[in-house]
Amino acid sequence: MHTFPAAAGAAPALPWHTAPFQVLPEQYAEWEKRTKHDGPKMPASYAHAVYLGVGPKQRMVEHILRGRALEATDDELYRPATGDGWLAAFLVDGDGMPLKKTYVAASFAVGFSLLQQDRSLDATSEELRVCSARFDDRADQRIAAASSCSSCALYWQDLLDEWTLAHEPLGGSAGAFGPLIVI
């Protein structure tokens, strides 16, 4: 797991910019025996999960309460949310190319944005679909602009851009929730 602060500075080496991690033949053979060919095929290389805006759930609850000018309930005061949450996540292949149809925005963030716009929460599913489609469009634009597939890999600035976009539903409060994490 790699945790990166989403701040300006020297761009760290991303996992897919090093020698690719390939699935070992014995791992693939073992997987094929277990699945008996009835499931999806294992990728030829490792896929990384990228989580954007990772931070304490309680901080996210407090942001929503402040943003909606709501008072915390007794339950929120005396039993605060525990653990971490995230604002968006997606997968990249072993070469760092974003995988289409893997982008997931946090529904609470999309719902907060809808409420801030005086829109119904009934639009949440559609807005989540739009977020995913926009991510896929950005991936398509990268492919169209690239001269070779290797230049389609995400770089540090691309991840920072995605991290910033993940904060937009919460009013663009980039940095409020935490770093991005690549697993």
C-alpha positions, -999 to 999 in steps of 0.1 A, spaced: 0 0 0 13 35 -9 -1 66 8 6 99 -9 -1 133 5 -20 153 -21 3 183 -19 26 200 -44 62 190 -45 84 163 -60 63 137 -77 68 103 -61 73 72 -82 40 55 -87 38 17 -84 32 13 -122 62 33 -131 85 6 -117 89 -29 -131 54 -44 -135 41 -70 -111 30 -99 -132 8 -127 -120 30 -157 -115 22 -188 -136 16 -209 -105 -8 -183 -91 -28 -183 -124 -29 -221 -124 -41 -223 -88 -68 -196 -96 -80 -216 -127 -83 -248 -106 -105 -230 -80 -128 -212 -104 -133 -241 -129 -136 -216 -157 -169 -202 -145 -157 -167 -134 -140 -137 -149 -105 -142 -163 -77 -131 -140 -58 -100 -154 -24 -106 -169 -9 -81 -145 -18 -67 -111 -45 -40 -109 -40 -12 -83 -69 3 -64 -67 41 -60 -86 57 -32 -90 95 -32 -97 117 -2 -92 91 24 -99 103 59 -117 98 92 -155 93 88 -161 116 117 -145 145 98 -168 138 69 -198 138 92 -187 171 107 -182 187 73 -217 177 62 -233 190 94 -215 224 90 -223 226 53 -260 220 59 -260 242 91 -273 212 112 -268 205 148 -252 172 157 -276 147 173 -268 131 206 -259 100 188 -234 119 166 -220 137 197 -216 107 220 -210 79 194 -189 95 167 -183 76 134 -152 55 135 -129 43 108 -119 59 75 -139 67 44 -131 79 10 -145 102 -16 -138 82 -48 -120 51 -59 -110 35 -92 -87 8 -106 -57 10 -128 -40 -19 -145 -4 -29 -139 8 -3 -164 -11 25 -147 -39 28 -173 -73 36 -157 -98 8 -161 -131 19 -174 -163 13 -155 -144 10 -122 -148 46 -109 -170 49 -78 -178 82 -61 -189 82 -25 -227 85 -25 -227 107 6 -206 133 -12 -228 132 -42 -259 134 -20 -244 164 -1 -238 182 -35 -274 176 -45 -287 190 -13 -265 220 -16 -281 226 -50 -316 222 -36 -320 190 -57 -337 158 -47 -317 129 -34 -336 108 -59 -310 120 -84 -281 103 -65 -279 72 -87 -279 92 -119 -252 115 -105 -231 86 -95 -234 72 -130 -224 106 -145 -193 107 -122 -183 73 -136 -190 83 -172 -169 114 -168 -140 94 -155 -143 70 -185 -144 101 -208 -112 114 -193 -96 79 -198 -107 80 -235 -93 115 -239 -59 103 -225 -59 74 -250 -68 97 -279 -41 122 -270 -14 95 -264 10 85 -291 16 51 -274 -2 31 -248 26 36 -223 19 73 -223 -17 65 -212 -5 56 -177 -16 80 -150 12 103 -136 13 122 -104 -4 153 -118 -32 131 -131 -38 116 -97 -38 151 -81 -64 162 -107 -86 132 -99 -81 139 -62 -93 175 -67 -123 164 -87 -133 139 -60 -136 169 -36 -159 189 -59 -192 175 -46 -182 187 -11 -177 223 -23 -141 218 -36 -127 216 -1 -96 198 -14 -73 186 13 -101 185 39 -103 148 40 -70 132 34 -45 118 10 -48 94 -19 -39 58 -14 -27 33 -40 -30 -4 -32 
